[in-house]
Amino acid sequence: MNHPKYLINREVSWLEFNGRVLQEAMDPGNPIIERLKFLGIFSSNRDEFFRVRVATLKRMAQIEKMGEEYTESPRKVLEQIQKIVSDQEKIYTETYQAIKEELRKKHIIFLDDKHLDESQGKFVHQYFQNSVRPILFPIMVKSLHNPDTLEDNDIFLAIILRNSAHPTKEDFALIRVPTDIIPRFLILPSKDDNKFVMFLDDVIRYNLSEIFSPFGFDEFESFTIKFTRDAELDIDNDISKSFMEQLSDSIKKRKKGAPVRFVYDKNIPQHLLDLLLSVLNITMEDHIRGGGRYHNLKDFMSFPKMGMKALVYEKMKPLTHPRLIERKSILNQIKEGDIMLHYPYQSFQYIVDLLREASIDPKVRAIKMTFYRAARDSNVINALINAARNGKDVTVFLEIQARFDEKANIYWTRKLREEGVNIIKTLPGYKVHAKLLLIRRKEDGRNIYYTNISTGNFNESTAKVYSDDSLLTANQSITNEVNMLFHLFESPYTPPRFEHLMVAPYQMRKQLIRLLNQEIKNAKSGKEAWVIIKLNNLVDNKITQKLYKASQAGVKIQLICRGICILVPGIPGLSENITAIGIVDKFLEHSRVLVFANGGSPKYFIASADWMIRNFDHRFEVICPIYDPALQKELWDILQIQLADNKKARLISQTPENQYKKDDGKKKVRSQVEIYNYLKNIK
């Protein structure tokens, strides 16, 4: 069962997931600007894939090492990646051109620097002078001594400079396109019924003479380039530095990581390309690819709405929760019974309100919380700061090792510490990925705990687009174990015994396997035996083998997996009892939900953990049981809606990949719309 034909390579599976994102850009049923945004998501995903996964594979290939989750050699996988990426790029380009043409039919027209009329030229020139020119700092290519100073994942214009009086003489320059400061897209004044939009790259191209004419240049050719660096952090072992100092140093070093991909305008002259490859120390071993005129199309994620509501998704106003009554104590309502929030269908603001209440409630003594990714302007963190100012004992574990959010999390850690918040030290070698909030209240002379356990981050920004489940409970059996877990973060040497929570990196994998073994035993005894598993990623080999054994024993397994899935369903004699779908739609499916038949008395769980080696062995994660029958029914109903999806569900790990699930003449079910309507009508 470890043979490659029974296990999908994790990198290939991830690329298939990104292919599902690309399908959303291709789907004519989606609003046209939303399709552009899916092109942006696809591009952003692929950048991170190269920065992390391809970079790791390249390092493994150099030392000829196989990771424990790999069944094929890194070099062979890199070859597969190159082919899939190339094939997807062709589809991407065709899709982009088709979307541009559809936008033109709707009177939204992309203009470049060669097709401006006089009034448009004046507008662009004025915008350049006022907003762009002050922050442009050209680099002469032949004078560039340290290419490591160039930011990766930015786009640069590589420019050939000439003087018409001496056409054989050339010089070369680089200009970074500052999309981190200025929007990538400029909306020009409308004319007649037409709206016009222009890339920032072309705004700069149109005005190159403003920068270089003082140096005698009057002819210019410019070509977009972009390179991607290895984003893995190497933490040094300097014992004279704190871990935060070591991590800060490593973030700076990330900017100097080895290139893993170089893309460029395919029309670039060979002599300029050769010069750039030499100066930037890029070799043919790196993924070098010619492409179109524009790169970094992840910026489509923030493409302007152009003032036309019909071209974007209809807004789903966050629903109120029927159990959370306005102007009543949230803590008291939690005490009356467990409550579950479902983001983004219901509002994350309840969590901010809960913290605000706890910060001023005279009976509340302490608040403890974990963060993996905090919002840029976090009201959650501001509420904790306010609680500390009100004399509450506030303790926070903020995971400063969260990839690409390290810098922001270091900032928040320092800010919280300045405000008197207790900061639990980072645990080198482990990440805290569990999403936990604990409130301690003094009631009738004893400590009563309230907790929030979520499948997603305490982040009001992502809670608007990530679908997650979030349990609010005053069940003291669970809350006491959350309290034990916080003590464990502070002293991770003597793990306690958990009766209700499953906690990684201790026994989580074993406990899940134990639950699967019980299903196998029940199937062999003729009892009810099935499992529903909703995850982002299934990568762990050991648990995949157990799922195969469960299928062989007759356990029916329904898998909903958004991202990577190394398991192959439907193989006769091995996995014919397993079905697997992935849903990609307006919201990012992020919740993890598990249901085990348990012989007719189903067990329900929500989790922070995907089924991956890193989650089981190198992270603090929590799987939490759901005991309340009403909440169990909610989870069951939502899972059934998702399993019935025949609009946005694809069949996973089958050939050809990413086939849409057939409706077989049944009612059309788009699960995210149906879930919203279900929660809207729930009492």
C-alpha positions as CSV (number, residue, x, y, z in Angstrom):
1,M,0.0,0.0,0.0
2,N,3.1,2.3,0.1
3,H,3.5,1.8,-3.6
4,P,3.2,5.2,-5.5
5,K,0.1,4.1,-7.4
6,Y,-1.7,3.8,-4.1
7,L,-0.5,7.2,-2.8
8,I,-0.7,10.5,-4.6
9,N,2.5,12.6,-4.2
10,R,1.7,15.5,-1.9
11,E,3.1,18.2,-4.2
12,V,1.2,16.8,-7.2
13,S,-2.0,16.7,-5.1
14,W,-1.4,20.3,-4.0
15,L,-1.0,21.4,-7.6
16,E,-4.3,19.6,-8.4
17,F,-5.9,21.7,-5.6
18,N,-4.6,24.9,-7.2
19,G,-6.0,23.5,-10.4
20,R,-9.5,23.6,-8.7
21,V,-8.9,27.3,-7.9
22,L,-8.1,27.8,-11.6
23,Q,-11.3,26.1,-12.5
24,E,-13.2,28.8,-10.5
25,A,-11.5,31.4,-12.7
26,M,-12.7,29.5,-15.8
27,D,-16.3,29.0,-14.5
28,P,-18.6,31.3,-16.5
29,G,-21.2,30.9,-13.7
30,N,-19.0,33.1,-11.4
31,P,-19.1,36.9,-11.7
32,I,-16.4,38.1,-14.0
33,I,-14.4,40.2,-11.5
34,E,-14.5,37.3,-9.1
35,R,-13.0,35.1,-11.8
36,L,-10.1,37.6,-12.0
37,K,-9.7,37.3,-8.2
38,F,-9.5,33.5,-8.5
39,L,-6.6,34.0,-11.0
40,G,-5.0,36.1,-8.3
41,I,-5.5,33.4,-5.7
42,F,-4.1,30.8,-8.0
43,S,-1.0,33.0,-8.7
44,S,-0.5,33.8,-5.0
45,N,-0.8,30.1,-4.1
46,R,1.7,29.1,-6.7
47,D,4.2,31.7,-5.4
48,E,4.1,30.2,-1.9
49,F,4.3,26.7,-3.3
50,F,7.6,27.6,-5.0
51,R,8.9,29.5,-2.0
52,V,8.3,26.6,0.4
53,R,7.6,23.3,-1.2
54,V,9.8,23.6,-4.3
55,A,12.6,25.1,-2.2
56,T,12.4,22.2,0.1
57,L,12.5,19.6,-2.7
58,K,15.5,21.4,-4.2
59,R,17.4,21.1,-1.0
60,M,16.4,17.5,-0.6
61,A,17.5,16.8,-4.2
62,Q,20.9,18.4,-3.5
63,I,21.6,16.0,-0.6
64,E,19.7,13.1,-2.2
65,K,17.4,12.8,0.8
66,M,13.9,11.5,0.9
67,G,11.4,13.0,3.4
68,E,9.2,10.6,5.3
69,E,6.1,11.7,3.4
70,Y,7.7,11.1,0.0
71,T,7.5,7.9,-2.1
72,E,9.4,9.2,-5.1
73,S,12.8,10.9,-5.5
74,P,12.8,14.7,-5.1
75,R,14.3,15.1,-8.6
76,K,11.5,13.1,-10.2
77,V,8.9,15.1,-8.3
78,L,10.5,18.3,-9.5
79,E,10.2,17.1,-13.0
80,Q,6.5,16.4,-12.5
81,I,6.0,19.8,-11.0
82,Q,7.6,21.5,-13.9
83,K,5.3,19.8,-16.4
84,I,2.1,20.4,-14.4
85,V,3.0,24.1,-13.8
86,S,3.7,24.5,-17.5
87,D,0.4,22.9,-18.4
88,Q,-1.5,25.0,-15.9
89,E,0.2,28.2,-17.1
90,K,-1.2,27.7,-20.6
91,I,-4.7,27.3,-19.2
92,Y,-4.1,30.4,-16.9
93,T,-3.0,32.5,-19.9
94,E,-6.0,31.4,-22.0
95,T,-8.4,32.1,-19.1
96,Y,-7.0,35.5,-18.5
97,Q,-7.3,36.5,-22.2
98,A,-10.9,35.2,-22.2
99,I,-11.8,37.2,-19.1
100,K,-10.3,40.3,-20.6
101,E,-12.4,39.9,-23.7
102,E,-15.6,39.4,-21.6
103,L,-14.7,42.5,-19.6
104,R,-14.3,44.4,-22.9
105,K,-17.9,43.3,-23.9
106,K,-19.0,44.8,-20.6
107,H,-17.2,48.0,-21.4
108,I,-14.3,47.5,-19.1
109,I,-11.1,47.9,-21.1
110,F,-7.5,47.3,-20.1
111,L,-5.2,50.0,-21.6
112,D,-1.4,49.7,-21.9
113,D,1.2,52.4,-22.4
114,K,0.9,52.2,-26.2
115,H,-2.8,52.9,-26.5
116,L,-3.5,56.1,-24.6
117,D,-5.2,59.1,-26.2
118,E,-4.0,62.6,-25.4
119,S,-6.3,63.2,-22.4
120,Q,-5.6,59.7,-21.0
121,G,-1.8,60.3,-21.5
122,K,-2.1,63.6,-19.5
123,F,-4.0,61.8,-16.7
124,V,-1.4,59.0,-16.5
125,H,1.5,61.5,-16.6
126,Q,0.0,63.6,-13.8
127,Y,-0.7,60.4,-11.7
128,F,2.9,59.3,-12.2
129,Q,4.3,62.7,-11.2
130,N,2.2,62.9,-8.0
131,S,2.1,59.3,-6.8
132,V,4.6,57.1,-8.5
133,R,7.8,58.9,-9.3
134,P,8.6,60.0,-5.7
135,I,9.0,56.3,-4.7
136,L,10.9,54.9,-7.7
137,F,14.6,54.2,-7.2
138,P,16.2,52.7,-10.4
139,I,19.1,50.3,-10.2
140,M,21.7,50.2,-13.0
141,V,22.2,46.5,-13.7
142,K,25.9,46.6,-14.3
143,S,26.4,48.5,-11.0
144,L,24.5,46.0,-8.9
145,H,27.0,44.4,-6.6
146,N,24.7,42.6,-4.2
147,P,21.6,40.9,-5.8
148,D,20.5,39.6,-2.4
149,T,19.2,43.1,-1.7
150,L,16.5,42.7,-4.3
151,E,13.2,41.6,-2.8
152,D,11.8,38.4,-4.1
153,N,8.2,38.0,-5.2
154,D,8.2,41.6,-6.4
155,I,8.1,42.5,-10.0
156,F,10.8,44.5,-11.7
157,L,11.0,46.2,-15.1
158,A,14.2,45.3,-16.8
159,I,14.9,48.2,-19.1
160,I,17.1,48.7,-22.1
161,L,18.2,52.4,-22.3
162,R,19.4,53.9,-25.6
163,N,20.2,57.3,-27.2
164,S,18.7,57.6,-30.7
165,A,21.9,59.5,-31.8
166,H,24.0,56.5,-30.8
167,P,21.7,53.5,-31.3
168,T,24.5,50.9,-30.8
169,K,25.2,52.0,-27.3
170,E,23.0,50.5,-24.6
171,D,22.7,50.6,-20.8
172,F,20.4,48.5,-18.6
173,A,18.3,49.4,-15.5
174,L,15.9,47.7,-13.1
175,I,12.9,49.4,-11.5
176,R,10.9,47.7,-8.8
177,V,7.1,48.1,-9.4
178,P,6.0,49.3,-5.9
179,T,2.7,47.5,-5.6
180,D,3.2,47.3,-1.8
181,I,2.7,51.1,-1.7
182,I,0.6,51.9,-4.7
183,P,-2.4,49.9,-6.1
184,R,-1.4,47.7,-9.0
185,F,-4.4,49.0,-11.0
186,L,-5.1,52.6,-12.0
187,I,-8.7,53.5,-13.0
188,L,-8.7,56.2,-15.7
189,P,-11.6,58.6,-16.4
190,S,-14.6,56.9,-18.2
191,K,-15.5,57.8,-21.7
192,D,-19.0,57.2,-23.2
193,D,-20.0,53.9,-21.7
194,N,-16.4,52.6,-21.3
195,K,-14.4,52.2,-18.1
196,F,-10.6,52.0,-18.4
197,V,-8.0,50.3,-16.2
198,M,-4.2,50.2,-16.4
199,F,-1.5,48.2,-14.8
200,L,1.0,50.2,-12.7
201,D,3.7,48.6,-14.7
202,D,2.4,50.4,-17.8
203,V,2.1,53.7,-16.0
204,I,5.8,53.5,-15.3
205,R,6.6,52.4,-18.9
206,Y,4.7,55.4,-20.2
207,N,6.8,57.7,-18.2
208,L,10.3,56.2,-18.4
209,S,11.6,59.4,-20.2
210,E,10.8,61.3,-17.0
211,I,13.4,59.2,-15.1
212,F,16.1,58.6,-17.7
213,S,16.1,61.6,-20.1
214,P,18.4,63.7,-17.9
215,F,21.0,61.0,-18.6
216,G,20.8,61.3,-22.3
217,F,18.4,58.4,-23.0
218,D,15.4,58.8,-25.2
219,E,14.6,55.2,-26.4
220,F,13.4,52.5,-24.0
221,E,12.4,48.9,-24.1
222,S,11.1,47.3,-20.9
223,F,10.3,43.7,-19.8
224,T,8.8,42.4,-16.6
225,I,10.9,39.9,-14.5
226,K,10.3,38.2,-11.2
227,F,12.2,35.8,-9.1
228,T,11.2,33.7,-6.1
229,R,13.5,32.8,-3.2
230,D,13.6,29.9,-0.8
231,A,11.4,31.1,2.1
232,E,12.4,28.5,4.7
233,L,13.9,30.0,7.9
234,D,17.2,28.7,9.3
235,I,17.2,29.5,13.0
236,D,20.8,29.8,14.3
237,N,21.8,28.5,17.7
238,D,23.4,31.6,19.2
239,I,22.6,31.1,22.9
240,S,23.4,34.8,23.5
241,K,20.2,35.7,21.6
242,S,16.6,35.3,22.6
243,F,14.6,33.1,20.3
244,M,12.7,36.2,19.1
245,E,16.0,37.8,18.1
246,Q,17.1,34.7,16.3
247,L,13.8,34.6,14.4
248,S,14.1,38.3,13.5
249,D,17.5,37.7,12.1
250,S,16.2,34.7,10.1
251,I,13.4,36.8,8.6
252,K,16.0,39.2,7.3
253,K,18.0,36.2,5.9
254,R,14.9,35.0,4.1
255,K,15.2,38.0,1.8
256,K,18.6,36.5,0.7
257,G,17.4,33.0,0.2
258,A,18.5,31.1,-2.9
259,P,16.4,31.7,-6.0
260,V,14.0,28.8,-6.8
261,R,12.1,30.3,-9.8
262,F,12.7,33.0,-12.3
263,V,10.0,34.2,-14.7
264,Y,10.3,36.8,-17.4
265,D,8.6,38.4,-20.4
266,K,9.2,35.9,-23.2
267,N,9.9,38.8,-25.6
268,I,13.0,39.9,-23.7
269,P,16.2,40.0,-25.9
270,Q,18.5,37.1,-25.2
271,H,21.5,39.4,-24.3
272,L,19.5,41.1,-21.6
273,L,18.2,37.8,-20.2
274,D,21.7,36.4,-20.1
275,L,23.0,39.5,-18.3
276,L,20.2,39.3,-15.7
277,L,20.7,35.6,-15.0
278,S,24.4,36.3,-14.5
279,V,24.0,39.3,-12.3
280,L,21.2,37.7,-10.2
281,N,23.2,34.4,-9.8
282,I,20.3,32.3,-11.3
283,T,21.3,29.0,-12.9
284,M,19.5,26.7,-15.3
285,E,18.8,24.4,-12.3
286,D,16.3,27.0,-11.1
287,H,12.8,27.0,-12.6
288,I,13.4,29.5,-15.5
289,R,10.3,30.3,-17.6
290,G,9.3,32.8,-20.2
291,G,5.8,34.1,-19.9
292,G,3.6,37.0,-20.8
293,R,4.0,40.8,-20.4
294,Y,2.6,40.8,-16.9
295,H,3.6,38.9,-13.8
296,N,2.6,38.9,-10.1
297,L,-1.0,38.5,-11.1
298,K,-1.8,37.7,-7.5
299,D,-2.7,41.4,-7.4
300,F,-5.9,40.5,-9.2
301,M,-7.0,39.5,-5.6
302,S,-7.5,43.3,-5.0
303,F,-8.8,44.2,-8.5
304,P,-11.2,47.2,-8.2
305,K,-14.9,46.5,-8.3
306,M,-15.3,49.1,-11.1
307,G,-18.6,50.3,-9.5
308,M,-20.6,47.4,-11.0
309,K,-22.3,45.2,-8.4
310,A,-23.3,42.6,-11.0
311,L,-19.7,41.8,-11.6
312,V,-18.9,40.6,-8.1
313,Y,-20.5,38.2,-5.6
314,E,-23.7,39.2,-3.9
315,K,-22.8,40.1,-0.3
316,M,-23.9,37.6,2.3
317,K,-24.6,39.7,5.4
318,P,-23.3,37.8,8.5
319,L,-26.2,36.2,10.4
320,T,-27.0,36.8,14.0
321,H,-26.9,33.7,16.2
322,P,-30.3,32.7,17.5
323,R,-28.8,31.8,20.9
324,L,-26.9,35.0,21.4
325,I,-29.3,37.7,22.3
326,E,-28.2,41.3,22.0
327,R,-27.7,43.3,25.3
328,K,-27.4,40.1,27.3
329,S,-24.3,38.7,28.9
330,I,-22.6,36.4,26.5
331,L,-20.9,34.6,29.4
332,N,-24.3,33.9,30.9
333,Q,-25.7,32.7,27.6
334,I,-22.7,30.3,27.2
335,K,-23.4,29.0,30.8
336,E,-26.9,28.1,29.7
337,G,-25.6,25.7,27.1
338,D,-23.0,25.2,24.4
339,I,-23.1,27.5,21.4
340,M,-21.4,27.0,18.0
341,L,-20.5,29.8,15.6
342,H,-20.1,29.1,11.9
343,Y,-17.9,31.7,10.1
344,P,-18.3,33.6,7.9
345,Y,-22.0,32.8,7.8
346,Q,-22.3,34.1,11.3
347,S,-20.4,37.1,12.7
348,F,-17.0,36.9,14.3
349,Q,-17.9,40.1,16.2
350,Y,-19.4,37.9,18.9
351,I,-15.8,36.9,20.0
352,V,-14.7,40.6,20.1
353,D,-17.9,41.3,22.2
354,L,-17.1,38.4,24.5
355,L,-13.6,39.7,25.1
356,R,-15.0,43.2,25.7
357,E,-17.4,41.8,28.2
358,A,-14.7,39.8,30.0
359,S,-12.4,42.8,30.1
360,I,-14.9,44.8,32.3
361,D,-16.8,42.0,34.1
362,P,-15.7,42.4,37.8
363,K,-16.0,38.6,38.3
364,V,-13.5,37.8,35.5
365,R,-10.1,37.3,36.9
366,A,-8.1,36.0,34.0
367,I,-8.1,35.6,30.2
368,K,-5.8,33.2,28.3
369,M,-5.6,33.0,24.5
370,T,-3.5,31.5,21.6
371,F,-2.9,33.3,18.3
372,Y,-1.5,31.8,15.1
373,R,-2.3,34.6,12.7
374,A,-3.7,37.9,14.0
375,A,-5.4,40.5,11.9
376,R,-3.3,43.6,10.9
377,D,-5.5,45.9,13.0
378,S,-6.7,43.4,15.5
379,N,-9.7,44.3,17.6
380,V,-9.2,41.0,19.4
381,I,-5.7,42.0,20.6
382,N,-7.0,45.5,21.4
383,A,-9.6,43.9,23.6
384,L,-6.9,41.9,25.4
385,I,-4.9,45.0,26.0
386,N,-8.0,46.7,27.4
387,A,-8.5,43.7,29.7
388,A,-5.0,44.1,31.0
389,R,-5.5,47.8,31.6
390,N,-8.6,46.9,33.5
391,G,-6.5,44.8,35.9
392,K,-7.3,41.3,34.4
393,D,-4.5,38.7,34.4
394,V,-4.1,38.3,30.6
395,T,-1.8,35.6,29.2
396,V,-1.2,35.1,25.5
397,F,0.7,32.6,23.4
398,L,1.4,34.3,20.0
399,E,3.0,31.9,17.6
400,I,5.9,34.0,16.2
401,Q,6.9,31.1,13.9
402,A,3.7,31.3,11.8
403,R,5.1,31.3,8.2
404,F,5.0,34.7,6.5
405,D,3.3,36.3,9.6
406,E,6.4,36.1,11.8
407,K,7.1,39.9,11.5
408,A,3.6,40.9,12.3
409,N,3.4,38.5,15.2
410,I,6.7,39.7,16.6
411,Y,5.3,43.2,16.5
412,W,2.1,42.1,18.4
413,T,4.2,40.2,21.0
414,R,6.2,43.3,21.8
415,K,3.1,45.4,21.9
416,L,1.3,43.1,24.3
417,R,4.3,42.8,26.6
418,E,4.5,46.6,26.8
419,E,0.9,46.7,27.9
420,G,1.5,44.2,30.7
421,V,0.2,41.1,29.1
422,N,2.0,37.9,30.1
423,I,3.6,36.3,27.0
424,I,4.2,32.6,27.0
425,K,7.6,31.9,25.4
426,T,7.8,30.2,22.0
427,L,8.6,26.6,22.0
428,P,11.5,26.0,19.6
429,G,10.9,23.0,17.4
430,Y,7.1,23.2,17.9
431,K,4.3,25.5,16.9
432,V,1.1,26.2,18.8
433,H,-1.6,25.8,16.2
434,A,-4.5,25.2,18.5
435,K,-7.1,28.0,18.6
436,L,-8.0,28.5,22.3
437,L,-9.6,31.2,24.4
438,L,-10.1,30.6,28.2
439,I,-11.8,32.9,30.6
440,R,-11.6,32.4,34.4
441,R,-14.5,33.8,36.4
442,K,-15.0,33.8,40.2
443,E,-18.5,32.6,40.9
444,D,-19.8,31.8,44.4
445,G,-16.2,31.6,45.7
446,R,-14.9,29.1,43.1
447,N,-13.3,29.3,39.7
448,I,-15.5,28.7,36.7
449,Y,-14.0,28.5,33.3
450,Y,-15.4,29.5,29.9
451,T,-13.7,28.5,26.7
452,N,-13.8,29.1,22.9
453,I,-12.2,26.3,20.8
454,S,-12.1,27.0,17.1
455,T,-11.0,25.4,13.9
456,G,-9.8,28.8,12.6
457,N,-7.7,31.7,13.7
458,F,-8.9,34.5,16.0
459,N,-8.6,36.9,13.1
460,E,-11.5,39.1,12.2
461,S,-10.2,39.6,8.6
462,T,-9.9,35.9,7.6
463,A,-13.1,35.1,9.5
464,K,-14.9,37.0,6.7
465,V,-13.7,34.6,4.0
466,Y,-12.6,31.4,5.8
467,S,-15.3,28.9,6.8
468,D,-14.7,27.7,10.3
469,D,-16.6,26.2,13.3
470,S,-16.1,27.8,16.8
471,L,-17.4,26.2,20.0
472,L,-18.3,28.3,23.0
473,T,-18.7,26.2,26.1
474,A,-18.8,26.3,29.9
475,N,-18.6,22.5,30.2
476,Q,-16.1,22.3,33.0
477,S,-14.8,18.9,31.8
478,I,-13.6,20.6,28.6
479,T,-12.7,24.0,30.0
480,N,-10.5,22.4,32.8
481,E,-8.6,20.5,30.1
482,V,-8.1,23.7,28.2
483,N,-6.7,25.2,31.4
484,M,-4.4,22.2,31.7
485,L,-3.2,22.8,28.1
486,F,-2.2,26.4,28.9
487,H,-0.2,25.2,31.9
488,L,1.4,22.8,29.5
489,F,2.4,25.6,27.1
490,E,4.1,27.3,30.1
491,S,5.9,24.1,31.2
492,P,5.9,21.5,28.4
493,Y,7.7,18.8,30.2
494,T,5.1,16.7,32.0
495,P,2.0,16.4,29.8
496,P,-1.2,15.7,31.7
497,R,-3.7,13.0,30.8
498,F,-6.5,14.4,28.8
499,E,-9.9,12.6,29.0
500,H,-11.9,14.7,26.5
501,L,-9.5,16.6,24.3
502,M,-7.1,14.9,21.8
503,V,-3.9,16.8,22.0
504,A,-0.9,16.8,19.6
505,P,2.0,16.2,19.7
506,Y,1.2,13.6,22.3
507,Q,-1.5,11.0,21.5
508,M,-3.6,12.5,18.7
509,R,-2.6,10.2,15.9
510,K,-2.9,7.1,18.2
511,Q,-6.3,8.2,19.4
512,L,-7.6,8.7,15.9
513,I,-6.2,5.3,14.9
514,R,-8.0,3.8,17.9
515,L,-11.3,5.4,16.8
516,L,-10.7,3.9,13.3
517,N,-9.9,0.5,14.8
518,Q,-13.2,0.6,16.6
519,E,-15.0,1.2,13.3
520,I,-13.1,-1.7,11.8
521,K,-14.1,-3.9,14.7
522,N,-17.7,-2.8,14.4
523,A,-17.8,-3.5,10.7
524,K,-16.5,-7.0,11.2
525,S,-19.2,-7.5,13.9
526,G,-21.9,-6.4,11.6
527,K,-22.5,-3.1,13.5
528,E,-23.0,0.3,12.0
529,A,-19.5,1.5,10.8
530,W,-18.8,4.6,8.9
531,V,-16.7,7.8,9.2
532,I,-17.1,11.4,7.8
533,I,-13.9,13.3,7.7
534,K,-13.6,17.0,6.7
535,L,-10.1,18.4,6.5
536,N,-7.9,20.8,4.6
537,N,-5.1,18.3,4.0
538,L,-4.6,14.5,4.3
539,V,-0.9,13.7,4.1
540,D,0.0,11.4,7.0
541,N,1.1,8.0,5.7
542,K,0.3,6.0,8.8
543,I,-3.2,7.2,9.1
544,T,-3.8,6.9,5.3
545,Q,-2.8,3.2,5.6
546,K,-5.3,2.8,8.4
547,L,-8.1,4.4,6.3
548,Y,-7.3,1.8,3.6
549,K,-7.6,-1.0,6.1
550,A,-10.9,0.4,7.4
551,S,-12.2,0.5,3.8
552,Q,-11.1,-3.1,3.3
553,A,-13.0,-4.1,6.5
554,G,-16.2,-2.5,5.1
555,V,-16.1,0.8,6.9
556,K,-17.8,3.5,4.7
557,I,-15.6,6.6,4.6
558,Q,-16.7,9.9,3.2
559,L,-13.9,12.4,2.9
560,I,-14.2,16.2,2.2
561,C,-10.7,17.5,1.6
562,R,-10.0,21.0,0.3
563,G,-6.3,20.7,-0.4
564,I,-3.7,17.9,-0.4
565,C,-5.0,14.4,-0.4
566,I,-2.5,11.6,-0.8
567,L,-5.2,8.9,-0.5
568,V,-6.6,7.4,-3.7
569,P,-10.3,6.4,-3.3
570,G,-12.1,3.8,-5.3
571,I,-9.4,1.2,-5.8
572,P,-11.0,-2.2,-5.9
573,G,-10.0,-4.3,-2.9
574,L,-8.3,-1.4,-1.2
575,S,-10.4,1.8,-1.1
576,E,-13.7,1.1,-2.9
577,N,-15.5,2.1,0.3
578,I,-13.9,5.6,0.3
579,T,-15.2,8.6,-1.6
580,A,-13.4,11.9,-1.6
581,I,-14.5,15.4,-2.8
582,G,-13.0,18.8,-2.5
583,I,-15.1,22.0,-2.5
584,V,-13.7,25.3,-3.8
585,D,-16.1,28.3,-3.8
586,K,-16.5,31.8,-2.6
587,F,-15.3,31.0,0.9
588,L,-12.1,29.1,1.7
589,E,-13.2,25.8,3.3
590,H,-11.1,25.7,6.5
591,S,-13.0,23.8,9.2
592,R,-12.0,20.3,10.3
593,V,-14.9,18.1,11.4
594,L,-14.9,14.4,12.3
595,V,-17.8,12.0,12.8
596,F,-17.4,8.4,13.8
597,A,-20.5,6.0,13.6
598,N,-19.4,4.3,16.9
599,G,-21.8,1.4,16.4
600,G,-24.9,3.7,16.1
601,S,-23.9,6.3,18.8
602,P,-22.0,8.8,16.7
603,K,-19.0,10.7,18.1
604,Y,-18.5,14.3,16.9
605,F,-15.4,16.4,16.9
606,I,-14.0,19.7,15.6
607,A,-10.3,20.2,15.2
608,S,-7.5,22.6,14.6
609,A,-5.4,19.9,13.0
610,D,-5.1,18.6,9.5
611,W,-3.9,15.0,9.2
612,M,-0.3,15.8,8.4
613,I,3.0,14.7,10.0
614,R,3.7,18.2,11.1
615,N,0.3,18.6,12.8
616,F,0.6,15.3,14.7
617,D,4.2,15.4,15.7
618,H,5.5,19.0,15.6
619,R,2.5,21.2,16.6
620,F,0.3,21.7,19.6
621,E,-3.2,20.9,18.2
622,V,-6.5,20.1,19.7
623,I,-9.4,17.9,18.6
624,C,-12.5,18.8,20.7
625,P,-15.5,16.5,21.2
626,I,-19.0,18.0,20.6
627,Y,-21.4,16.7,23.2
628,D,-24.4,18.8,22.8
629,P,-27.0,17.0,20.7
630,A,-28.3,20.2,19.0
631,L,-24.8,21.1,17.9
632,Q,-24.2,17.6,16.7
633,K,-27.3,17.9,14.5
634,E,-26.0,21.3,13.2
635,L,-22.7,19.7,12.2
636,W,-24.4,16.7,10.7
637,D,-26.8,18.8,8.6
638,I,-24.0,21.0,7.4
639,L,-21.8,18.0,6.4
640,Q,-24.8,16.4,4.6
641,I,-25.2,19.7,2.6
642,Q,-21.5,19.6,1.7
643,L,-21.6,15.9,0.7
644,A,-24.6,16.7,-1.6
645,D,-22.8,19.6,-3.3
646,N,-22.9,19.1,-7.1
647,K,-22.0,22.6,-8.2
648,K,-18.6,23.2,-6.6
649,A,-17.5,19.8,-5.5
650,R,-14.8,17.9,-7.4
651,L,-13.8,14.3,-7.2
652,I,-10.4,14.0,-5.5
653,S,-7.4,12.0,-6.5
654,Q,-9.0,10.4,-9.5
655,T,-8.0,10.4,-13.2
656,P,-8.5,12.7,-14.9
657,E,-8.2,15.0,-11.8
658,N,-10.7,17.6,-10.7
659,Q,-13.8,16.2,-12.4
660,Y,-16.9,17.9,-11.2
661,K,-19.2,15.7,-9.1
662,K,-22.2,14.8,-11.3
663,D,-25.6,15.9,-10.3
664,D,-27.3,12.7,-11.7
665,G,-30.4,14.7,-12.4
666,K,-30.7,15.7,-8.7
667,K,-31.4,19.2,-7.4
668,K,-28.5,21.6,-7.9
669,V,-26.8,22.0,-4.5
670,R,-24.2,24.8,-4.0
671,S,-23.2,24.0,-0.4
672,Q,-22.0,27.4,0.7
673,V,-25.3,29.0,-0.4
674,E,-27.3,26.2,1.1
675,I,-25.4,26.4,4.5
676,Y,-26.1,30.1,4.7
677,N,-29.9,29.5,4.1
678,Y,-29.8,26.6,6.6
679,L,-28.3,28.8,9.3
680,K,-30.6,31.6,8.4
681,N,-33.6,29.5,9.3
682,I,-32.2,27.6,12.3
683,K,-34.0,28.3,15.6
